[in-house]
């Protein structure tokens, strides 16, 4: 029965039996045509070509079943075919599937009408091939879309596992194998950024981060962990504005970037420093966005991060002490007198130029300029942490 209510013509039982007997030959002829016209199909392993042959045989059988009952079997046929690409979607793309279907339907259009008993049946078969081909096309597209959606969901779960593993410091082998499955280059530099997600909708967060990463042509891994967004950015970040541009994908509030590490295997160090900085950044209201975790060493040390304390000792206090007592004394005195050059010189009984020289030397050793208010804070906290560590016998 058609949608308008008229009775559709049907094929004779003899023609239907002829179609059933010819289904195997039609499928074989279709595969032969594919091998002749599609070079990529010829290169496929024999078992994969056999899978395509089975798929076509099922398609012909479904077509015959539909011709037996045009009102209801087309639904069943479409559902049966919809499941078939799940077996071949691993090794045949959607574009290639469309090519296969087109060749098979062209052959059906040529061969099937010849099996009809009269002109009326030929017209019915021709129309049937067109309608059935449309159903197959829609079913294949739906199947591949569902498979892509399923792969996307699986990739999202796998990506979350990788990022969680980086934050926890999981074993290198398991983390790298999962990241490789997502297309990440394990040898690429990695930098972890943490902050607030831009919304409460995970798909919207993923779209925002990935779209901005695509604009700067950088790979990313990301995971929303409760109220924080963790992003692993691939590639070099010491120059350029990649961090700044990616920080725009985060929600309001501070964004902290850990140190860049040489590979994903060391990304847990970047993540640890970034998370420590996120907990401590409240202590620096004027912090830039994004702010490097290394620039938050004073706040992190005051918050009780032993790694920050050690970095302050290693990067600031130790180099100053190793350079000699006069250099350390000059920096200490300069900070104590509020950064007044002449007052520091008088207190040390040296010429102001000597103080200038020693401060330049201290900047070369530590990367911190005592004349800069922020660097002065870093120097002061570092020297205090160094004294406390020495008093505890840790240095």
N, C-alpha and C positions, 0 to 999 in steps of 0.2 A: 504494500500500500504506500503510495507516495504521500507527500505532505498535503497535496490537494485532494486526496481521497480516491483518485482513479486507481484501477488495478493495473499493475505493471505486467508486461509480457514476461513469460518465463521460457527457458530453454527446454528442449525435449530431453527426455531421459537418455536417449541415445547419444545426443551431443554431450551431455554431462559425463557419460561414461567415457566418451572419446577424450574429453578434456582430462579426466582423471588418469587415463592410460598415458597421455602425452605429457603429463606434468614432469616426469623424470627427464625426458628428452628436452623439454623446454628449459629446464634448469641447467642441464649440461651445455646446451647451446648458448645460454646466457653467459656462463662462465668462460666458454671458448671465445665469445665476442669480447668479454672484458679483458682476457689475456692478450687479445690482438690489438685492442685499442688503448689500453692503459699500461704503460711501461712499469709504473709502480706496483701494479697488481701482479705482473709477471715476476717481479722480484720477491714477492711474498713467499714465505715457507709453504710447503705443500699442505701442512695441517691447517694453516690459516685460510688458504684457498678452499679447502674442504669445508671449513666452517661457513664460508660465503655460499658455497654450493648448497649446504644444508639449509641455510637461511632462505635462499631462493626457492628451494623445494617446499619449504613451509609456506612461503608466500603464495606459490601456485596452489598448494592445497587449500590455503585459506581463501583464495579467490574462488575456487570451485565450491567450497562450502558456502561462501556468500551467494554465489549464483543459485545454489539450492534454496536458499531462504534470504532473499534480498532485504527483507524488512528487519531482521534481527541479527543475522550472522555477521553483518559488516561491523557491528560493535564488537563482537567477540573476536573477529579477525584483527581489528585494529589493536585490541588489547594484547592479543598474542604476538603481533609484530612489534608492539611497543616494547615488549620484554626482550626481543631478540638482540637489538644493538647493545644491550648490556654486556653481552658476551664478546662483541667485537670492538666495542668502543675503546678498548685498551690499545688496539693496534691499527684501527682505521678511524681517521678523523671524520667529522661531520661532512666536510666538503667532499672527501673521498666517498663517503656513503651515498651522497647525492649523485655522484657520478655513476656509482654501481646501480642505483635504483633507476636512473635515467636510461642506462643501456638495457637493463632488464625489461623495462616498460616498452622501450622502442621495439625490442624483439617480440614482446607479447602482442603489441599492436600489429606487427607484421604477420605473425604466425597464427594467433588465436582465431581471427576471422575465417581463416581457411578451413577450420574444423567445424564451422557452422553448416547446418543442413540446408538453409535457404537465406535469402536476403534479409528477412526479418531477424533471424538469429545473428547474422553478421553484424547488423546494426546494433543489436543488443549487446553482443560481445565487445564491439568497439566502444560503446558508451560505458560498459562495465569496466573495461581496462582503465579508462580515464578516471572514473569515479574511484576505483580501487587504488589507482596510483596516487590520487590526491590524499586518500586516507593513509597510505603508507608514508607519504612525505610528511604529513602532519605528525604521524606517530613517531617517525624517526627523529624529527626535530624535537618533539616533546621528550623523547627518551634521552637524547643528548643533553637537553637543557636540565633534565632531572639529574643526569650523571654529573654534569658540571656543578650543579648546586650541591650535590652530595660531596664531590671532591672539594668544593670550597669550604663546606662545613668541616670536613676532615682536616683540611689544611689549617683552618682557623684553630682547631683544637690542638693540632701538632705544633703550631706556632706558639700558642699559649704555653704549651709544655716546655718548649725551648727557652722562652723568655723566663718562665718560672725557674727553670734549671739554672739559667745564668744568675738570677737573683740569689738562688740558694747555693750556688757554687757546686753544681753537680759534676759528676765524673766527665772528663773531657770527651771520652769516646762516645758515650750515649748522646751527649749534646751535639757533637759535630755530625754524627750520622743523621740525626733528626733535622738539623739545619740544612744539611746537604740535600735531603729529600725535598726541602722547600725551595731549592735552587740557590741557596746562599753559598758564596765562596768562602770556605773556612779560613783561607789565608788573607782575606781582606781585613783592613783595619776596622776597628769597631769602637763606637762611642755610645755610652748609655745616657739617655736623657730621662728625667722623671719630673712629673708635675701633675697638675689636675687635668682630668679629661675634659674636653670641650662640651660634652653633653652626657646625659644618662642613657643614651641609645647606643649600644655597642656598634651596630652596623654604621651609624653615622660617624662614630669616632674613627673606625677603620677607614672609611672613605676619606675623611678629612686628612688623616695622617698620610695615607697612601697617595692621595692626589698631590699633596705638597711635596712628598718625596719624589714623585714622578717629575715634578717641575724642575727639581735640581738634579735629576738623573741619578738618584742614590737608592740603593736597596735598604729596606727597613724590616725589622721584626718588631711586633708590638703586642702588648697585652694590657688589658684593663684589670687591675688588681684592687678591687674595692673602690676606694676613692682616689686612687692614683693611677696615672698612665705611665707605663714603662715602654720606652722606644729604644731599640738598638739601631743605630745609624751606621751604615757601611761606608768606608772610604775615609780619605784624609780630611781632617777638620782644623788643622792648625792655621790654614790660610783660607780665605774666602768667607762667605756668609752662610754656609750650609746650616750651621747650628741656629743662627738667628732666624732664618727662613722656616726651618722646621719647628722652631719654638712657637711660631704663629698657629700651629695646629693644636696646641695645648689650650686649656681653658684658663680663666683668670687665675692670677697667683704666680708665685715664683716657678721658674723652670731651672733645674740644676743639671749640668752636664758633667759626667765623670771624665777622668782622663782618657785620651785615646790610647788604645792598646793595639798591639801588632796583629792580633788575630782574635777570632771568636773564642778560642780556647782560654784567653785571658780576660774575657769580657766581664767575668764575675768581679774582677778588681774595679773596673769602671763602674759597675752597678753598685758595689758596696760603698764606694766613695760618693757616688751621686745620691744614694739614699741617705747617707750620713749628712751630706750637705743639705738635703731637703728638710731634714729634721732640725738643722741648726740655722737655716737661712733667715728665720724669723728674727735672729739677733742682729741682722744687717738690713734694716728697712730700705735702704737706698741701693741694695744690690741690683746690678743690671739683670736683664732677662734676655737670653739665658745667662746664668752665672756659672763659671767653672767651679768644681768642687775644691780645686787647689786654692782658689781665691777665698774660700770659706774656712781655711785652716784655723784661724783664731776662734771663730764661733764653734766649729766642730770640737776643738780642744776643750773649750769651756763647757760644752755639752757632754764631755766625758768620752770622746772618741779616742781610744789609744792609738789608732793608726794616724790620726791627725797630729797627736802629740809627737809621735815618732818622726813624722815628716817635717814638723817644725824644727825638731832637734837636728835632723839630718840635713835639711836644706838651709837653715839659718844659723842656729846656735853653734853647731859643730864647725862649719866653715869659718865663722868669726873667731872662735877660740883657737882653731888650728893656725890661723893667720898670725897669731901673736896677741899678747895681752893689751898692747896699746890700741889695736884696732877695736877690740871688744870694749875696752874702757871708753874709747871715744864715742862709739855708738850709744853706749849706755848713758854716758854723761850728756850727750846731745839730746837724748830723749828726756832725761831728767830735768833739763833746763828749759823744756818746752820748745826745742828746736831753734833756739837763738844762738847763732854762730859765735858771736863775740863772747857771750856769757860762757859758752862751752870752752872757748879758747882760754879765757881767764881762769876758769876752774882747773884746767889741765896744765896751765902755765906753758902754753905753746902758742905759736902764731896762728891766726885764723886760716892762713893758707894751708897750714899743716892739717887743720881740722877738715878743710875742704878736700884735701888729697885723701885723707883716711876715709871720709864718707864716700868718695867716689870708688875707692877700693872696696869698701863694704858692699856697695851696689853691684860691682862686678862679681863679687863672690856669691851674693845671695839673691840677686835680681830684685832687691827691694831698696827703694830710695827713701832715706830717713826724712827727707824734706817733704815727702808726700804724706798727707794725713793717714790714708789707708795703709800704706806701706809701713808707716811709723807704728800703727797698731799691731801689724803683723810682727814687726821686729820686737816690740815690747813684750807681746805674749810669748813669742818664741824664746826670748831670753829667760822669761820667768819659768816657762815649761822646762827649759834646759837645766836651770838651777834645781828645780824640784826633782827632775829625773836623776840628776847627779846625787842629790841628797838621799834618794831612795836606793842608790847603788845601781841604777839602770843604765848609767852612761859612764 
